[in-house]
Amino acid sequence: MAGFVGIDIGKTHVRAVSLSVGYKRLSLLRVEEVALDAAASLESALQQVCAPLLDHTDGVAVAIDGDQCFIHRIAIPATAQKRLDEVLPFEVEAQVPVDIDELVFDYRPLRRTDSTSPVVVMTAAARTETVRARIDTVKAAIGRQPDRVGCGPLALANLASVVSVLRAPGPYALVDLGAGRTEVTVLSHGEAVFVRTLSQGVAGLPASADALASELRQTFLSAAVACGGDLQAAYLVGGGAAASGAAEYLAYEVGVPITPLPSLELEGVSEDRAPSLPRFAKAIALALGASGRGRDVDLRKGPLEYQRGFGFLKEKLPILSGLGAAIAISFVFSNWAEMRALDRENEVLSAQLSAVSKEVLGEAVTDAEGATEALTRAQAAEEADPMPQMDAFDVIVELSNVIPSTMVHDIEDFDMQRGHVKVTGVVGSTADAQSIATEMGKNACVKDAKIAKITQQIGSDRQKYVLELDVRCGDDNAKKKSDKPAEEGGKEVAP
């Protein structure tokens, strides 16, 4: 299972969470928290909270504060949906007081009601220097760069992966009560549709309670307008979520039900740990983003895009070595099994070749080379002369020889195909036709000579007959090339 760490850097505390992510399993391993006033510096606080969590960690995520981000809802015509990467830089630049070359930004399209509706995009941008400073701070403290940098309240949208109610149509609000600021994230169908960072936190309570309630009330009204419906409920997270009476007071002032965050769908959450989890909600959300379950944005874009170095490979060397060994063993076993199968097939084919060669060639051979040599010898010994001893011309000559000079005979048709001869002729009588068949049958190369049909010729007293016979000389197949005259020294040698 892979491990992921989320780091929430606040005004008064640094909180970190380690999650274990596997196939259909999500476990909370450990939570750590350090007050900044109890540490020598921010780097020291980061070292203290992260040191117990970084063993076998596959990803680390942090976020920059909401008041350092430019977050906007931008509506794009439906026709430009496939060109968002080209259009959005101009739209973002028009919304912020900073040149686009000084920013890194990311975006996330929101759910559309139909294909003709405009494309509403949640965009988040921040100064490149601000994001780089956060990356450098984390790297200096823990010795590795964060893989992902979230943006203010948008990171809280990742909690929808582990809180089922946040995946409902809603809308619902997550209120992160910090010491110096409050971040509000409104979700519908599990995606952030409205965010705002308020200037009031819990540090000034109870004196600042009215101001906090007023800003929260205005934010909820703005969210209702943007979402097209009133908020169904709000849930408190962050360091101020556990403040006594905070939920009841704010619910009364803003007119929206406000309760602590519902139970998280995580394994490893014990009863004594559960009440403290709302404080670590943002850190959990960041860890979820690093694990690939993010529903927010990532500001590691452009010049800040994360590049894994050899340190990552060094961390993964034991796993990679094990995988390499497993692949090598599998390869060797696969080759061995294939060779065994080929050997068995060779044995079967060799046995078949031995049986066939014994039957056809008279000798048993078990390999292709031996079979080729045996076949060549057999062909050399038995090759017959392709020239027949009696062809069609010879048949006609023989036919003329058996017809007496006193007999009037006419041939209307003569056909010879593959040794079968068919002669259509006209003679004076049936006896003449039968005598021709009898005389032809006396030839050694003529077989089955017979009168197939005899009729009287129309308009005459002569007889029309059909003679059929086969030409098969007895020594055609036995005739060998060796029987032919051989030439030696340019002279014909008599047999």
N, C-alpha and C positions, 0 to 999 in steps of 0.2 A: 504494500500500500504506500502511496505517496504522501509526503508531509508538506504542509504549506503554513506559512506564518503571516499573520496580519499585524501591523504595528500602527496604533492610533497615538499620534503625538498631539497632546492637548496643551492648554495654557498652564495647567497645574500638575498634570500627571502624564505618564507614558504607560500605555497598556498594550500588551501583546498577547496573541492567542495562537496556539498551534492546533491545526486540524489534520486528521488522517483521512485521506480520500481513497476509497477503493470502489470496486464494482458494486453499485447500488448500496454502498455503505459510506456513511459520513460520521466521523467520531471526533469529539472534542477531547484533545489530549491534555492540554495544560493551558492555564491562564496566568499571566504575570502582570503586576502593577507596581510602579514606583512613583512616588511624589517627587516633583522636580526640586522642591526646596530641601529634600533629603539627599540629593545627589550633588556632586561637585559641579556638574555641567550636564547639558543635554546629551552629549556623547556618552558620559558616564551612566546616565539613566538608561540609555538605549542598550548599553552593554549589559547592565544588570538584568533587564527584562528579557533580552534576547538570548543571552548566553545559554540558559537551560533549554532553549527551544530549537536551536539551529542544527542539532545532530540529525543527519539524514533528511535535511530539508530540501525540497525540490523547487520551492518558489517563495519569494518574499514580496509583500505588497505594503505600500504606505500611501498616504494621501496628503495633499496640501489643503489648507484651510479654505472654507467657502468664500471668505472675504478677499482671497487672493485669486479668485477665478472669475471669469466672465461666462455666465451661463444664460442661454437664451433659447426660447422656443421659436423656431424659424419655419415658416410655411413655404413650401416649394410647390410649384405647379406639378400636377401628376405627369405631365409630358417630360419633365426633367428628372424623373426618378432614376433613370439609368445613368445620369450624368451628375450625380450628387458630388462626387469627388472633384469635379471641375467647377461646379456652381457654388458650393458652400464656401470656399475661401473668400469669394467676393461678398457673399451675404454676411459672413462673420465679420469681415473688415468693416462693413457698413454699420455694424452694431457696437463696435468697441472703439475706445478712444486711443488705440495703439495700432501702429503699423503691423500688418499681418506677418511681415518678416521677423518681427520680434516675438511672435507667439508660437506655441504649439497647441494644436487643438484636436479634438476627437468628437465624434457625433454618434447618435443612436436614433434611427427612425422609429417613430411610434406606430402603434396599431392603427390601421385604417378601416373605416366602416365599409367602404366599397372602392372599386378600382378607379373611380372618377374623382374621389375626394383628394384634396391637396395632401402632399406628403409633409407631415409635421415632424420636425427633427429637433431633438434635444442636443444642443451643441455646448461644449465646454472648452474654454480656452484659458491659457495662463501664460505669463511671460516665461520665455525660455530660461532666463536667469533664475527665476523663482523655482522652477522645477529642477533645474540642475543643482541648485543649492541644497534642496531636500535630498536629492540622490547622493550628493557628496557627503552630506551629514551622516546618512545611514551607512555609507560605505566606510567612512572614517571610524564609525563606532563599532560595526560588526564585521568588517573585513570583506564585505560583498555588497554589490549593488542590488537595490530592489528590482525585481523583474517587472513590476507594475506600479504605476503611480496614479492613484485615483484623484478625483476632484470633488472636494467638499462634500456636501450632502448627497450628491449623486451616488456615492459609494454605498449608502444605506439601502439602495434598491436591491442589492444582492441578498438582503435578508429574506426576500420573497422565496428564495430557494429552500429555506428552512422554516418558514412561517406560512402555513397554508392559507390563513385568512387574508394575507397580503396578495395572494394570487387571484382573489375574487374580483368582480367588477368594481366594487367600492364606489367612490374613491376613499382611500384611507390615508392617514398622515402618520409619519414617524417624526417625532419631535426629539431632537438630540439636545438635551439641556447641558450646555457646557458652562464653565465658570465665567468666561467673558463674552460668549456668544451663544446663540441658539440656531441650530440648523434644522430646517423643516423640509421633509421630502414627502410628496404626495404621490401615491401609487394607485394605478388602475390596471387590473389584469396582470399584476406582477411587474409592471414597468413604471419608471419614474416619469410622471407627466408634468410635474411642477415642483420647483425647488426654490428655496429662499434662505438666505443667511441673515439672522436678526442681530442687532447690535447689543441686545440685552441678554445676560446670562443669569446664573444663580448666585454669583458672587455678591451682588448688591442686595440680596433678599434680607429682610422683608421689605426694605425701603423701595426697591425697584420692582416690586410685584405688580403694581398697577401698570407701569410702563411695559413690562414683559407681556402682561395680559393684553394690553392694547395692541402691541405689535403682532401678537399671535392672532388676535381677532381679525385684524386687517389682512394678514397673510391667508387665513382660512377663507375670507370673503373673496380675495383675489383668486385663490385656487378654485373656488366654486365656479367663478366666472370662466376661468380657463378650461375647466373640465366639463362644464355644462351640467353640474349637479352638486348638491351639498355634500359635505364630507359625512361619511357614515360613522367614523370613529377616529380617534387619534391614540397613539401609543407612545409612551415616554421611554426614552433610552438615554444613555450617557450618564455622566457623573451626577447630575441633578435628579435623575429618575427616582432615586431613593429618598429624596427630600420629603420630610413628613408633611402631609397635607397638600403637596404640590399638585397631584392629579385632581383632587377634589376641587381645589381653588380655581385652577385653570379651566376645568370643565364648567364650573359655574359662570366664570367670566366670559368665556367664548361661546357658550351654548352648544358645545360638541362633546359627546362622551369621550373622556380621556381616562385611560387605564395604563398600567405598566405593560410592557411587551409580553405577549403570550408566550407559552413554552416553546422552545426551539426544538425542531425535529432533528435532534442530534443524539447519537449514542455517546455514552460516557458522561451524561449530565446527572450528577447525584443530587439528592434532595438538599444537601447543605450548600452545594455550589449553585443551584438554580436561581436563588434570589439575587445573586451578584451578577448574573449574566447580562442584564440590561446595561450595566456600566461598560461591558466589553462588546456591545453590539456593533460598534463601528469596526473594531479590530476583527471581529468574526466576519463582518461583511467584506473587509479587505482580503482576508484569507480565502473566502469563497471566490472572490475575483481572481486571485492568483491560481486557484485550482481549476480554472476554466469554466466556472459556473457564474461568471460575471454578467450582470445586467446593467452595468454602468459604463463608464468610458475609461480609457487608458491614455494618459498624457505622455507616455514614452513613445513619441512619434517623431518623425523627421530626424533632426540631428541627435535626438535623445533616444532613438530607438535602441532597445536592448540588444547587445551583442554578447553572446556567451563566449567565454574564453576557455583556455586550457584548464583553468581551475575547476570549471564545471565537469570537464572530462575526468579530472583527477578524483573528484568526489564520486563520480559514477564508475570509476575503474573496477571495483569489485563486482558490481552488477554486470558491467560490460564483459568482464573476463568470464563470469559464469555463463552469460549468454553465448559468448564465443565458444566456450568449451562444449556447451549443449549442442550448438550448431555443428561443431566438428564431429562430435560423437554421432549425431543424427546422420551426417553426411557419410561417415564411414560405414555405419550400419546399413544405410540405404544402398551403398555400392556393393556391400557384401551380399545383401539380399538379392540384388539384381544379378550379380554374378552367379549366385546359386541357381536362380531361375534360368539363366542362360545355359548353365551347364546341364541342367535337367532337360531343357529343350534340345540341346545338342545331342544328348544321349538318345532321345526318342527319334530325332531325325536321322541319326546315324544308323539306328536299327532298321528304320524304314528303308533307307538307301541300300543297306546290305541285302534286305529281302528282295527289293525290286531289281537290283543289279544281278543277283543270283538267278532270278527268273528270266530276265531279258538277255543278259550278257553271258550267263553261264559261270560267272565268278562273283564272289561276294566282296564288295569294297565298302568301306565305311567313311571315306572322305571324298570331297568334291574333286580334288586333283586326281585321285586314283580312278574315280568314275569317268572323268574326262579322258584319261589315257585308255581305259578299257573300251569306251565307246569309240574312240578313234581307231583302235585296232580292229574292232568288229566291223566298222564301216569300211576300212581298207580291205578287209578279207571278203566282204560280201557285197561290195558295191556292184550293182548290175549295170550293164551297158544300156543307156537310155534309148538307144536306137532300136526300134522293133524290127524283128526279122521279116514281118509281112505288113506292109502298109496298104493304103487304099488303092494305090496304083498296082500293087502286086495282086490284089484281089480282082481288079478288073482284067488284068492279064490272065489270071487263072480262069476267070469266067469265060473269057474268049477262047481259051484252050479247050474247055469242056463242051463248047457248043460246036456240033458238027457243021461242016461247010454246006451240007445239004439242007440244014435247018434255017428257016427264015425267022430271025429273032430281032426284036427291037427293045432297046432299054429306054424307058421313059423317065426313070428316076433312080439315083444311086446316092445312098447316104451311109456314112461310117462315123460313128461317135463312140470313142472309148472302147474300141474293139468290137462293137456290135454293128453289123452290116445289114442294111435293108435295101433290097433291089426290087424295083417294079419294072416288069418287062412284059412283052407280048410275043406269044408263040402260036404255032398252028393248032396245037392240041394240048390236052391236059397231060398226056403221056410225055410230050416234049418237056413240059415244065418239070415234071417229076424226075425225068432223066437228068436234067440240069442239076437239080438239088442233090440227086444221088452221086453224080460225078464230083460235085463240089465237096461233098462230105468225105470223099476219099483223100483229100489233102490233109496232111498231118497237122497243119495249123488251123484248120477249120473245124469248129465244133458245133453240134446241134443244127446242122443245115436242114431246113424244112420249108415246105410251102405253107405259108401262113394263110393265104387267101388266093382263090382263083375264080374269075368270073368271065363271062363272054363279053367281048368288046362290043360296045354299042355300034350298030350299023355294019357289023362284020361278023364272020363266023370264026374269027380267031379268038384265042383265050388270053385274058390278062391275068397275070399272076403276081404274087408278092412273095419273095424269097427272103428269109431271115436266117442269119448265121452269126456265130461268134468267132473272132480271130484270136486264138490263144496258142502260141507255139510252145511246146513243152519245155524248151530250154531257154526261154526269154529271161526268167529270173535267175537261172543258173549261169547265165553268160557273164563272165568276169572280164575286167579290164586286162587281166593277164593273158586272156585268150587272143587279144588283139596283136597284130604284128608289132614287134618292138623294133626300135631303131637303135642301132649301136654303131657309133663311129660314122653316122651319116648314111649307112646302108641298111636296107631291110633284111631282117634275119628271118629265115623261114622257120615255121614252127616245127 
